[in-house]
Structures are given as structure tokens and as C-alpha cells.
Amino acid sequence: MKILKLLVLLFFISALNLSAQDKNLRQHGVDIGVMETGSLNAITDIEGVQVGHQTLIEGDSIRTGATAIIPHQGNIFQQKVPAAVYVGNGFGKLAGSTQIRELGNLETPIILTNTLSVPTAADALIDYTFRSEANSSVHSVNPVVGETNDGYLNDIRGRHVSKEDVLAAIENAEGGPVEQGNVGAGTGTIAFGFKGGIGTSSRKLPENLGGYTVGVLVQSNFGGVLQVAGVPIGKELGKYYLSDELNETPDGSCMIVVATDAPITSRNLERLAKRAILGLAKTGGIASNGSGDYVIAFSTAESVRVPYRSENSTQQQKILSNSAMSPLFMAVNEATEEAIINSLFHAETMVGRDGHSIKELPVDSVLKIMNKYGRGKR
């Protein structure tokens, strides 16, 4: 009987994993790049990384939320992770970026939300840090909050995301499959004139190159001319920047969070973050004047963590050499591209503020176009 119950439980877990991924691009027979994905094809393929969402859909005008990315299960303030920020285009309000650039580490979870909720989210992260007894003597916290503007679908001026919502996103965080599309910080976003949202993907290096994993999570809210695996989808659909009234502006923003278990410090994490922008470009994004395109990258490797206090004035670290970085560069490029496309494939049509409506990507039409170019299921 116990064995039967265990088999039923394993089947249920497997079904959950499938349901979280069955809208992914790969489920339709389309692969991006040449590298293998992690088992979940998600940022949570990095051991210890957790993702949580708080989604706010209320009445006819609240379409927003918060997404939390937690680097590891310990006290992040006491055991900081090396981190870096790269700015593709700086029309945005990324809180906490200057200290990351100066000190090269991250000491709180990363929160993604809407533009006008950044101060609230930062305040919530301070509360979260102060809750720990181990941090009782702490008098300075660098909360890290990224954003995109969801004001077309959401009553952004209402500032409906509360501190409790942000803390709920953190408390909801877990490993395993990541919910994508119209959730959390992606609830009210738009990409390429279609419904955008949260997307994720990962790549795993072969064992002879270290077996490291790179995971990416995006909040897609930008424009351009959509491409899927090199196929000009936006052009074929006649929906792209300057093609109609809705697409008269490609502004918006894209937040990209990169995690890896490779032992690298802030210098090479910044180099890794730069390559994520190449993945954005491959989807057809143009980093327009009004688009805040930011990448936050961090490493979870214990050998490179930065303790808050140490009895030693020096720290020994075993890190990857520059020459070992190229496979990781390729991995983040592919994972970012696929994460953005997954955000579109998971998103669903939404009606929001003032009756504004954004339709989901017409997946069936996209797949027919992919087949036309020899990139779909055979």
C-alpha cells in the first residue's frame, strides 16, 4: 500500500511539472539554440533558487503584482552572494543597483514589480531582513527591486501593491516548476504588442565543461519586431513596431535575472549579464529610448559567498578563469532568448484599465509560420 501511495504521489508531482511547462516553446517542437536545458528549463534548476509570485487581479483596472527571486535558503544578508548589474538601456528605476556595482554582492531577495511600487517593495525587503533575529544589529540594508511599467492594463497610479503583497511573494517562493505568463510582476505587461509576462529557461553545461547551470527569469514588457528561433513572426503577422497604433511605441522595459551555480565573482557576472542582452536582441527587441533593459546576475556557489562578518581580513576563493566563461556566455544568451519567448507562449489575453485589451500571442498561427520556415514539428 505504501508503495502504491508513493507511485501515486510521484505521478502527481510529475503531472505538476508537466502542467507548468506544457505551454513552453519546446512542448511545440521548437528548440532555441543547441545547448541542453536543465530538468525544469527554469531558473530554479539552480539548486537553492526559489521563485514566488503575488498576483493582483481585481475589478476592471487592477492588473499587477510582485515576483520574488531568492538566491539561497539561508540568511542572504549574512551570507551575501556575488552579483552584478548590466544596463542595456537605463530608462528605469532599478533600486539598489549602485551598491551592487560598488561592492559586487547581493544581500536581499530580488523583487520585480511595477514602476510605481518600487518604493513599497524596497520597504518590504527591509522589513523582511529585519525580521531575522540574526540581523537584529543591522542598520543598513540594500533592497534590490526591478520594475516595468504596466500602466496600459493596470491602474498604476493607484499603487495597489502593498508591503504585505511583496512579503507574500517571498513567502510563496519555492523551487521546482515556475509559473509563467500573467503572474506576479508580469500580470499587466505587454511584449511586441501581445500579452507579455514572466518567462524562464535554463541551460546546463556538459560535465567536461564543469556541468554548471545558468537559469534566467524575465519580466517582458517591451517592443520591436518579434522573432522566434530566427523566424520573423512579427513581420509575418503584420504586427510590429510602427505597424499599427498599438505598436507605435516599443517602449516598456525588460527585467532579466540571471542565476548560476558556477563559481564566479562580480566581474565575470557582469560579463555574463552583458550577454543576456544578446538574447533579448535575438527575440527582436530593440532597446528603445523609453525601455529600461536591466540584467541582474548572481552566483549561488558557496565558495564565492561573501559573509557579512568575518574574523579574517582576507578571503580565499576558487573561481573560474576568464577562458572558462565562453560556454556560460552561450548558455545565458540562449536561456534569455527562450525565457522571453516562453513569457509570450504562457501569457493569455487580458482586459484591464479603461477597457484596454491585449491579446495573447496567436500560438497556432505562430506554429504554422514556424513550419513554413522549417522550424516546427516535423
C-alpha positions in Angstrom: 0.0 0.0 0.0 2.8 2.4 0.9 4.5 1.7 -2.5 1.2 2.4 -4.3 0.8 5.7 -2.4 4.4 6.6 -3.3 3.8 5.9 -7.0 0.6 8.0 -7.0 2.5 10.9 -5.3 5.3 10.6 -7.9 2.7 10.7 -10.7 1.1 13.7 -9.2 4.4 15.6 -8.9 5.2 14.6 -12.5 1.9 16.0 -13.6 2.5 19.2 -11.8 5.9 19.6 -13.6 4.3 19.0 -16.9 1.5 21.4 -16.4 4.0 24.2 -15.6 5.9 23.5 -18.8 3.2 22.4 -21.3 3.0 25.9 -22.8 6.8 26.2 -23.2 8.1 26.7 -26.7 9.8 23.3 -26.6 6.5 21.5 -26.0 5.6 22.6 -29.5 8.7 21.0 -31.0 10.7 24.2 -31.4 14.1 24.4 -29.8 16.2 27.6 -29.3 19.9 27.2 -29.5 21.9 24.0 -29.2 22.6 23.5 -25.5 20.7 21.2 -23.2 18.2 22.7 -20.7 18.1 21.9 -17.1 15.5 19.4 -15.9 12.9 22.1 -15.3 14.0 24.5 -18.0 13.7 27.2 -15.4 15.8 29.5 -13.1 15.0 27.1 -10.3 17.3 24.5 -12.0 19.9 26.3 -9.9 19.9 24.5 -6.6 18.6 26.7 -3.8 17.0 29.3 -6.0 13.3 29.9 -5.4 10.6 32.0 -7.1 7.4 33.3 -5.7 4.5 35.4 -7.1 1.8 37.5 -5.7 -0.8 38.3 -8.5 -3.3 41.1 -8.1 -6.3 41.0 -10.5 -9.2 42.9 -9.0 -12.2 44.7 -10.6 -11.7 46.1 -14.0 -8.4 48.0 -13.5 -6.0 46.3 -11.1 -3.7 44.1 -13.1 -0.3 43.9 -11.4 1.7 42.1 -8.8 5.2 41.2 -7.5 7.7 38.4 -8.2 10.4 37.4 -5.7 13.6 35.6 -6.7 15.5 34.2 -3.7 19.2 33.2 -4.3 19.5 30.6 -1.4 17.7 29.2 1.6 20.0 30.7 4.3 20.2 34.3 5.6 21.0 36.2 2.5 22.1 39.3 4.4 24.6 37.3 6.5 25.7 35.2 3.5 25.6 37.5 0.6 26.0 36.2 -3.0 28.3 37.8 -5.6 26.3 39.8 -8.1 26.4 42.3 -10.9 24.2 44.6 -12.9 24.3 45.5 -16.6 22.3 48.2 -18.1 21.2 47.7 -21.7 19.2 51.0 -21.6 18.7 52.9 -18.4 15.2 54.3 -18.7 14.1 52.6 -15.5 14.0 52.6 -11.7 16.2 49.7 -10.6 16.7 50.2 -6.8 19.9 49.0 -5.2 22.0 48.9 -8.3 24.8 51.2 -7.3 25.7 49.2 -4.2 25.8 46.0 -6.2 28.1 47.7 -8.7 30.3 49.1 -5.9 30.6 46.0 -3.6 29.8 43.3 -6.1 27.2 41.4 -3.9 23.5 41.0 -3.3 22.1 40.9 0.3 18.3 40.6 -0.2 15.9 38.7 -2.4 15.3 40.4 -5.8 11.8 41.8 -6.2 10.2 42.6 -9.6 7.0 44.7 -9.6 5.5 47.7 -11.4 7.3 51.1 -11.7 5.4 53.0 -9.0 5.6 50.1 -6.5 9.4 50.1 -6.3 9.5 52.2 -3.0 6.9 49.9 -1.4 8.8 46.8 -2.4 12.1 48.2 -1.1 10.4 48.9 2.2 9.1 45.4 2.4 12.6 44.0 1.8 13.9 46.0 4.7 11.1 44.5 6.9 12.0 41.1 5.6 15.6 41.5 6.5 14.9 42.9 9.9 12.6 40.0 10.8 15.6 37.7 11.3 17.0 37.6 14.8 20.5 37.2 13.3 20.1 40.6 11.7 19.0 42.4 14.9 22.0 44.7 14.9 21.7 45.6 11.2 21.2 49.3 10.5 21.6 49.4 6.7 20.0 47.2 4.0 20.4 47.4 0.2 17.0 46.3 -1.1 17.1 45.3 -4.8 13.9 46.0 -6.8 13.4 45.9 -10.5 10.4 47.1 -12.5 8.5 47.6 -15.7 5.6 49.9 -16.4 2.3 48.1 -16.6 0.2 51.2 -16.8 -1.7 50.4 -20.0 -3.6 47.5 -18.4 -3.1 48.4 -14.8 -4.2 51.4 -12.6 -0.6 52.0 -11.9 -1.2 55.4 -10.2 -3.3 53.6 -7.6 -0.2 51.9 -6.3 -2.1 48.8 -5.3 0.9 46.6 -4.5 1.3 46.6 -0.7 4.2 45.6 1.6 2.1 42.6 2.5 1.9 41.6 -1.2 5.6 41.7 -1.6 6.2 39.7 1.6 3.6 37.2 0.4 5.6 36.8 -2.9 8.7 36.0 -0.8 6.7 33.6 1.4 5.2 31.9 -1.7 8.6 31.3 -3.1 9.6 27.7 -3.8 11.8 25.6 -6.0 10.5 23.4 -8.8 8.4 24.5 -11.8 7.9 28.2 -12.2 4.5 29.7 -13.0 4.8 31.8 -16.1 2.8 34.3 -18.1 0.2 36.6 -16.5 1.5 36.1 -12.9 3.3 38.3 -10.3 5.2 41.2 -11.8 4.1 40.0 -15.3 0.4 40.3 -14.7 -0.1 43.5 -16.6 2.8 43.6 -19.0 2.9 43.7 -22.8 5.6 42.5 -25.2 5.8 43.0 -29.0 2.1 44.2 -28.9 1.0 40.9 -27.4 0.4 40.0 -23.8 3.8 39.6 -22.1 4.6 38.4 -18.6 7.0 36.2 -16.6 9.2 33.7 -18.5 12.0 31.4 -17.6 14.5 29.0 -19.1 17.9 27.4 -18.3 20.9 25.8 -19.9 23.2 23.1 -18.5 26.9 22.8 -19.5 28.3 19.3 -20.2 30.3 17.7 -17.4 33.6 18.2 -19.2 33.0 22.0 -19.0 32.1 21.9 -15.4 28.4 20.8 -15.5 27.3 24.3 -14.4 23.8 25.6 -14.9 22.6 29.0 -16.0 19.0 30.0 -15.3 17.1 33.1 -16.5 13.8 34.7 -15.4 12.4 37.7 -17.3 9.6 40.2 -16.9 8.9 41.0 -20.5 7.3 44.4 -21.3 9.0 45.8 -24.4 8.7 46.1 -28.2 10.3 45.6 -31.5 9.9 43.1 -34.3 9.2 39.6 -32.8 11.4 36.7 -33.9 11.1 33.2 -32.6 14.2 31.0 -33.2 15.2 33.3 -36.0 11.8 33.3 -37.7 10.3 36.8 -38.4 7.0 36.2 -36.6 6.2 39.9 -36.1 6.7 40.6 -39.8 4.7 37.6 -40.9 1.8 38.5 -38.6 2.0 42.2 -39.7 2.3 43.2 -36.0 5.5 45.0 -35.1 6.9 48.4 -34.1 5.3 51.1 -36.3 2.9 48.6 -37.9 -0.3 49.8 -36.1 -1.5 52.2 -33.4 -0.8 49.8 -30.5 2.8 49.3 -31.8 3.6 52.9 -32.4 5.9 52.7 -29.4 8.3 49.9 -28.5 8.8 51.4 -25.0 8.2 49.4 -21.9 11.2 47.6 -20.3 12.6 44.2 -19.7 14.0 42.9 -16.4 16.3 39.9 -16.7 17.5 38.0 -13.7 20.4 35.5 -14.3 21.4 32.9 -11.8 24.2 30.4 -12.0 25.9 27.9 -9.8 29.3 28.5 -11.5 31.9 29.9 -9.0 32.3 33.4 -10.5 32.5 36.8 -8.8 31.0 40.2 -9.7 33.5 40.9 -12.5 32.6 37.9 -14.6 29.0 38.1 -13.5 28.8 41.5 -15.2 30.3 39.9 -18.3 27.7 37.2 -18.1 24.9 39.8 -17.7 26.1 41.6 -20.8 25.4 38.5 -22.9 21.8 38.3 -21.7 21.1 41.4 -23.7 22.2 39.5 -26.8 19.4 37.1 -26.1 16.9 39.9 -25.9 18.1 41.2 -29.2 17.6 37.8 -30.8 13.9 38.0 -29.9 13.6 41.2 -31.9 13.8 43.7 -29.0 15.4 47.0 -30.0 16.1 48.5 -26.5 14.1 51.6 -27.4 14.5 55.1 -25.9 11.9 54.5 -23.3 12.7 50.9 -22.4 14.5 50.1 -19.2 16.5 47.0 -20.0 18.4 45.7 -17.0 20.2 42.5 -16.1 20.9 41.3 -12.6 23.2 38.3 -12.4 24.3 36.4 -9.3 26.1 33.2 -8.4 24.9 30.7 -5.8 28.3 28.9 -5.4 29.1 28.6 -1.7 32.8 29.1 -2.4 32.3 32.7 -3.6 29.7 33.8 -1.0 30.5 36.9 1.0 30.0 36.7 4.8 28.6 39.8 6.5 31.2 39.5 9.2 34.4 37.5 9.2 37.3 37.2 11.6 39.7 37.2 8.7 40.6 40.3 6.6 41.2 38.1 3.6 39.0 35.6 1.8 40.2 32.7 -0.4 38.1 31.8 -3.3 38.3 29.3 -6.1 36.8 30.8 -9.2 36.5 30.1 -12.9 39.1 31.6 -15.2 38.2 34.0 -17.9 38.9 31.4 -20.5 36.2 29.1 -19.0 33.4 31.8 -19.4 32.5 31.3 -23.1 30.2 28.3 -22.5 28.4 30.3 -19.9 28.1 33.2 -22.3 26.4 31.0 -24.8 24.2 29.5 -22.1 22.8 32.8 -20.9 22.3 34.0 -24.5 20.1 31.0 -25.3 18.3 30.9 -22.0 17.4 34.6 -22.1 16.0 34.3 -25.7 13.9 31.3 -24.7 12.7 32.8 -21.4 11.3 35.8 -23.3 9.5 33.6 -25.8 8.2 31.4 -23.0 6.7 34.5 -21.4 4.7 35.1 -24.6 3.7 31.5 -25.0 2.3 31.3 -21.5 0.6 34.7 -21.4 -3.2 35.0 -22.0 -5.4 37.7 -23.4 -6.2 40.3 -20.7 -8.7 43.2 -20.4 -7.7 45.9 -17.9 -7.8 49.6 -17.2 -10.3 51.7 -19.2 -11.3 48.6 -21.1 -7.8 48.3 -22.7 -7.4 44.8 -24.1 -4.2 43.0 -25.1 -4.4 39.7 -27.0 -2.3 36.8 -26.3 0.2 35.6 -28.9 -1.7 33.5 -31.5 0.3 30.4 -30.9 -1.4 28.3 -33.6 -0.6 30.9 -36.2 3.0 31.2 -34.9 3.5 27.5 -35.2 2.2 27.5 -38.8 4.7 30.2 -39.6 7.4 28.2 -37.9 6.5 25.2 -40.0 6.6 27.3 -43.1 10.2 28.2 -42.3 11.1 24.6 -41.4 11.4 25.3 -37.7 8.3 23.5 -36.2 7.4 19.9 -35.6 8.1 17.5 -38.4 
